[in-house]
C-alpha cells in the first residue's frame, strides 16, 4: 500500500471532500474520512483539510494507504420500463449538464418511511450511457408541482446547489388562494420556525420566545381574482424555507386552495378550514411555474412548466386565462 495523489477534475469542482472520497473509494466510511482528515493523512495541495472542504478543479488530493474496502454494492436492478416512460414524459429540457422536469403533484422528491416510489429513484431512467444517474439539487414538496432541475454529474450538482444556496436562481410560483390579499401585491417578511409532529414536518410564523428561527421573504402579486373569495397569485420566494409559501399565504389571510394543514382557523364554534372550498379539488394549488438559473456552462437558462390537471380544472371554473408555458430559453 502506497500514498497516492489524485487531481480534481473540472467536473468535480465544488464537491465536498468527503463526498469526493466516497465517490473514488467505495466503502470508505464517513467516520474513517473524518479521522484521516483530523490526523492530517488526507491533504489538499499539501495542506490539512476538513471533510466538508469544497474542492476546486486542478487541486491535488493526497490519499494515504488504506485498508482493503468492502466489495462495491451490486448494481441495482433495471428500472421498470413504465417508470422510465413516466419520467421521460416529465422532461422539459435537457443538455449535457442538466435536465429540467415538470414534477407532477403527489410524487415525493425523495424516499422516506413508507415511501417506495419517488422521483429520486426514477431518475435512473434518465441515466442514458452515463455511469451516474442524475442527481437532485433542490426539491419540491410532495404535493407541489412544477419545474425541478437535476444535474447529470456530481460536479454539476455541486455548482447548481451552490447557485440555489447563493440565491442566484429566480423562482416563480403560481397559486390559487382562498381569499383576496390586501394589498393586492407586496412583500411578506419575517421569522419562521419549524415544527416536527406526528403528521410530519411543518412550519409556522415564529413567536417572540421561539429559538432557531429562519428569516423568510416572499414577494407576491395578484394576477386575477374571482370576487373576494379566490385569487390567482404569483409568488417569488427570495429565501427557501420549509413550507415558506404555504405559511406566508396563510399569514395574510389567503391560504393556498386545498392546503388543509395551513387553512385551519380557530373560531368560537369550532375549527374552520378556509383552504377547502366546495366545488374545487381538495388538492394543493401550488405550482413552480418558472425557474431562471445560471447555467453551469455559462449564460442563463429559463424554463416554464404548464399547470397540472387539477389546477387547469380550477382555473377553468374561475374563468382565469392560462398562458401556455414558454419554450425553454438559454441566453449565453
C-alpha positions in Angstrom: 0.0 0.0 0.0 1.4 3.4 -1.0 0.4 7.1 -0.9 -1.4 8.2 -4.0 -2.3 11.6 -5.3 -5.4 12.4 -7.4 -6.2 15.6 -9.3 -9.7 17.1 -9.0 -11.3 17.4 -12.5 -13.2 20.4 -13.8 -16.5 18.4 -13.4 -15.7 17.7 -9.8 -15.3 21.3 -8.7 -17.4 22.4 -5.7 -17.9 18.8 -4.5 -17.2 18.4 -0.7 -14.0 16.4 0.0 -15.9 13.6 1.9 -18.3 13.1 -1.0 -15.4 13.1 -3.5 -13.5 10.5 -1.4 -16.6 8.2 -1.2 -17.0 8.5 -4.9 -13.4 7.5 -5.6 -13.0 5.0 -2.8 -16.3 2.9 -2.4 -16.7 1.5 1.0 -14.8 4.3 2.8 -17.0 5.4 5.7 -17.7 8.9 6.9 -16.1 8.1 10.2 -12.9 7.0 8.6 -12.8 10.1 6.4 -13.2 12.3 9.5 -10.3 10.5 11.2 -8.0 10.7 8.2 -8.7 14.5 7.9 -8.3 15.1 11.6 -4.9 13.3 11.7 -3.7 15.1 8.5 -3.4 12.0 6.4 -5.6 13.4 3.7 -4.4 16.7 2.4 -5.3 19.1 -0.4 -2.3 20.7 -2.2 -0.2 19.6 0.7 -2.3 21.3 3.4 -4.6 19.8 6.0 -8.3 19.9 5.1 -11.7 19.3 6.7 -14.1 16.7 5.4 -16.6 19.5 4.4 -14.0 21.4 2.3 -15.2 22.1 -1.2 -12.8 21.2 -3.9 -11.6 23.3 -6.9 -10.5 22.0 -10.3 -6.8 21.2 -10.5 -6.2 20.6 -6.8 -4.3 17.6 -5.7 -5.7 15.3 -3.0 -3.3 13.2 -1.1 -4.7 9.8 -0.2 -2.8 7.6 2.3 -2.5 3.8 2.3 -5.9 2.4 3.1 -7.0 -1.0 4.3 -9.0 -3.2 2.0 -12.5 -1.9 1.5 -15.6 -4.0 1.1 -16.7 -5.0 -2.4 -18.8 -2.4 -4.1 -22.6 -2.8 -3.8 -24.2 -4.9 -6.6 -25.7 -3.0 -9.5 -29.3 -2.2 -8.8 -32.0 -3.9 -10.9 -33.1 -2.1 -14.1 -35.9 0.4 -13.6 -39.4 -0.7 -14.7 -40.0 0.5 -18.3 -43.3 2.1 -17.2 -41.4 4.3 -14.8 -38.9 5.2 -17.5 -41.7 6.3 -19.8 -43.2 8.3 -16.9 -40.0 10.2 -16.1 -39.3 10.8 -19.8 -42.7 12.4 -20.1 -41.7 14.9 -17.4 -38.7 16.3 -19.3 -39.0 19.9 -20.3 -35.3 20.5 -21.2 -32.0 18.6 -21.3 -28.4 19.1 -22.3 -25.0 17.6 -21.3 -25.0 19.2 -17.9 -28.6 19.2 -16.6 -32.2 18.1 -17.1 -35.3 20.1 -16.2 -38.5 18.3 -15.2 -42.2 19.1 -14.6 -42.8 17.2 -11.4 -46.4 16.1 -11.0 -48.3 16.7 -7.7 -48.4 13.7 -5.4 -44.9 12.5 -6.2 -42.3 12.8 -3.4 -38.9 14.2 -4.4 -37.1 11.6 -2.2 -37.8 8.4 -0.3 -38.6 8.1 3.4 -40.5 5.9 5.8 -43.3 4.1 3.9 -42.3 5.8 0.5 -41.2 3.3 -2.2 -42.0 5.4 -5.2 -40.3 8.8 -5.5 -38.6 11.0 -8.1 -35.1 10.3 -6.9 -35.3 6.6 -7.7 -37.0 7.3 -11.0 -34.0 9.4 -12.1 -32.2 6.2 -13.0 -34.4 6.2 -16.1 -32.6 9.3 -17.4 -29.1 7.9 -16.9 -28.6 7.1 -20.6 -25.0 6.0 -21.2 -23.6 7.8 -18.1 -22.2 6.0 -15.1 -24.2 8.0 -12.6 -27.9 8.7 -12.6 -28.9 12.4 -12.5 -28.9 14.0 -9.1 -31.4 16.2 -7.3 -30.1 19.7 -6.5 -33.3 21.1 -4.9 -36.7 19.7 -4.0 -40.4 20.4 -4.2 -42.9 19.3 -1.6 -44.8 16.1 -2.5 -48.0 18.0 -3.4 -46.3 20.9 -5.2 -45.9 20.5 -9.0 -43.7 22.2 -11.5 -40.2 23.0 -12.6 -37.4 20.9 -10.9 -33.7 20.8 -12.0 -31.5 17.7 -11.8 -27.8 17.5 -12.5 -26.2 14.9 -14.8 -22.9 14.6 -12.8 -21.7 15.2 -9.3 -19.7 18.3 -10.3 -22.6 19.9 -12.0 -24.8 19.1 -9.0 -22.4 20.9 -6.7 -22.4 24.0 -9.0 -26.2 24.1 -9.2 -26.6 23.5 -5.4 -24.2 26.5 -4.9 -26.4 28.6 -7.2 -29.5 27.8 -5.1 -27.7 28.5 -1.8 -26.4 31.8 -3.2 -29.9 32.9 -4.2 -28.9 33.4 -7.9 -31.8 31.3 -9.0 -35.1 33.2 -9.7 -38.1 31.1 -8.7 -41.7 31.9 -9.7 -44.7 30.0 -8.4 -48.4 30.2 -9.2 -51.0 29.6 -6.5 -54.8 29.8 -6.2 -55.6 31.1 -2.7 -58.8 31.2 -0.7 -59.2 34.9 -0.2 -58.0 38.1 -1.9 -54.9 39.6 -0.4 -55.0 43.3 0.7 -52.9 44.9 -0.6 -53.0 43.1 -3.9 -49.2 42.9 -4.1 -46.4 43.3 -1.6 -43.7 41.5 0.4 -44.2 39.1 3.3 -41.1 39.0 5.6 -40.4 37.6 9.0 -39.1 34.7 11.0 -40.3 31.1 10.6 -39.9 28.2 13.0 -40.0 24.5 12.0 -42.3 22.2 13.9 -41.9 18.4 14.0 -45.1 16.4 14.7 -46.6 13.1 14.2 -48.1 14.3 10.9 -44.6 15.3 9.6 -42.7 18.5 9.4 -44.5 21.8 9.3 -43.6 25.5 9.8 -45.2 28.5 11.4 -44.7 32.2 12.0 -42.2 32.4 14.9 -43.4 33.8 18.2 -41.4 36.1 20.5 -40.0 33.2 22.5 -39.1 30.9 19.6 -35.5 30.0 19.1 -33.7 28.6 16.0 -35.8 30.6 13.6 -35.1 31.3 9.9 -35.7 34.6 8.1 -38.1 34.2 5.1 -39.0 36.6 2.4 -41.7 36.3 -0.3 -42.8 38.8 -2.9 -46.4 38.3 -4.2 -48.8 39.9 -6.7 -52.4 39.2 -7.6 -52.7 38.2 -11.3 -56.5 37.7 -11.2 -59.4 37.2 -8.8 -62.9 35.9 -8.5 -64.6 38.5 -6.2 -63.1 38.3 -2.7 -63.4 34.5 -2.5 -60.5 33.2 -4.6 -57.4 34.7 -6.2 -54.5 33.7 -8.5 -51.2 34.8 -7.1 -47.7 35.0 -8.5 -45.2 34.2 -5.7 -41.5 34.8 -5.7 -39.6 33.4 -2.8 -36.4 35.2 -2.1 -35.4 32.6 0.5 -36.0 28.8 0.6 -37.5 27.8 3.9 -39.7 24.7 4.6 -43.3 25.4 3.5 -42.4 29.0 3.2 -45.0 29.9 0.6 -47.8 27.9 2.3 -47.1 29.7 5.7 -46.8 33.1 4.1 -50.1 32.9 2.2 -51.9 31.7 5.3 -50.4 34.5 7.3 -52.0 37.2 5.1 -55.4 35.5 5.4 -55.2 33.8 2.0 -54.2 30.1 2.5 -53.5 28.2 -0.7 -56.5 26.4 -2.0 -56.5 22.7 -0.9 -53.8 23.3 1.7 -55.8 21.8 4.6 -52.9 21.8 7.2 -52.4 25.6 6.9 -56.1 26.6 6.3 -57.5 25.8 9.8 -58.9 28.7 11.7 -59.9 28.6 15.3 -63.4 30.1 16.0 -65.8 30.1 18.9 -68.0 27.5 17.3 -65.0 25.3 16.4 -62.3 25.0 13.8 -63.0 26.0 10.2 -60.8 25.2 7.2 -60.8 28.1 4.9 -58.4 26.4 2.4 -61.1 23.8 1.4 -63.7 25.3 -0.9 -66.8 23.4 -2.1 -66.7 22.6 -5.8 -62.9 22.7 -6.1 -60.4 19.7 -6.0 -59.1 19.2 -2.4 -55.5 19.2 -3.7 -52.8 21.7 -3.1 -53.0 24.5 -5.7 -49.3 25.4 -5.7 -47.1 25.2 -8.9 -43.5 26.0 -9.6 -44.1 27.9 -12.9 -40.7 29.2 -13.8 -37.0 28.9 -12.9 -34.3 31.2 -14.3 -30.8 29.9 -13.2 -27.2 30.4 -14.1 -26.3 27.6 -16.5 -23.1 25.6 -15.4 -21.6 26.1 -18.9 -22.4 29.8 -18.9 -25.3 32.1 -19.5 -28.8 31.8 -18.1 -31.4 29.1 -18.6 -35.2 29.9 -18.2 -37.7 27.1 -18.1 -41.5 27.2 -17.6 -43.9 24.3 -16.8 -47.6 24.0 -17.6 -50.1 23.6 -14.8 -51.2 20.1 -13.5 -54.7 18.9 -14.4 -56.4 19.8 -11.1 -55.2 23.4 -11.4 -56.3 23.6 -15.0 -59.7 22.5 -13.9 -59.9 25.1 -11.1 -58.6 27.9 -13.4 -61.4 27.0 -15.9 -64.0 27.1 -13.1 -62.8 30.5 -12.1 -62.6 31.9 -15.6 -58.9 32.6 -15.4 -57.0 32.6 -18.7 -53.8 30.5 -18.6 -50.9 31.5 -20.8 -49.1 28.4 -22.1 -45.6 27.8 -20.8 -42.9 29.4 -22.9 -40.3 27.3 -24.6 -37.0 26.9 -22.7 -34.6 29.7 -23.4 -30.8 29.7 -22.8 -29.1 33.1 -23.1 -25.4 32.9 -23.4 
